[in-house]
């Protein structure tokens, strides 16, 4: 493979990496993307969810404020 083709592939891969994946799109749709990110970063930094109670509470408040339980409740209540 030539150097030019290799460079082209890495450029295309980095372009694709800039696009939000399914998880990111779903969390963005909740309206709580930043709160989720803060919670994830706290856990990554501390390694202990118990040290992230403030971030967890902010995420829960955001979730409730954006009525995500109403929006997602049909998933939990599906009749079998």
N, C-alpha and C positions, 0 to 999 in steps of 0.2 A: 504494500500500500504506500502510495506516495505521501510525502509530508503534507501536501495541499489537501489531499482527501482526509487525512487524519485530522487536520485542523478544522476542516469543514464538519466532520462528525462531532468533534468536541464542541463546536459552536452550536450545532443543532441540539445536542444533549443539554447544554446550558440553557438554551431557549426553552426547552421542554421543562427543565427543572424550575424555571421561573413561574410556570403556570401552577395555580393551586390544584392540588390533587382532590380526590373525592372527599376525604376527611376534612380538608381545609374548607372546601365549599360548603359542606354540611354545617360545620361549626360557624362559618361566617353567616349562614342563613339564620342562625339562632339569635344573632345580634349580640352575642357574648364572646366574640373572638378574642378580644383583648383580655377579658377576665380569664378565659381559658388559658391563654398564653401565659399570663401572670402566674396562674396556678401550676402549670406545667414547669415553668422556669423555677418556681419556688421548690417544687419537689426535686427537680434536677440538681439544684444547688444544695439542698439539705439532705436529700435521701430519705425524708421522713414526712409523710403527709400530716402528721400531728403538729409539725412546725409551720404549717401553711393554713392555719385556721382562718386567718384574716382573708386570704385569697379565696379560700373555699366559700366563705360567707359572701364575699363580693360576687362570686360566680353564681351562687344560689339566688342572691337578690336580683341579679341581672336576668337569670333564667325565669324567675317569677314575673319580673317587670315586663318581659317580652312574651309572656304567656306561652312559653314553650311546652309546659305540661299539657295545655289544651291542644296545642298543635300536634304533639306526639302521643297523646293519650290513646288514639285509635290503634296504635301499634300494640299497646299493652292489653287492649280490650278486644282483640280479635277473637271471635267465636270459632271454636274448632269443631 
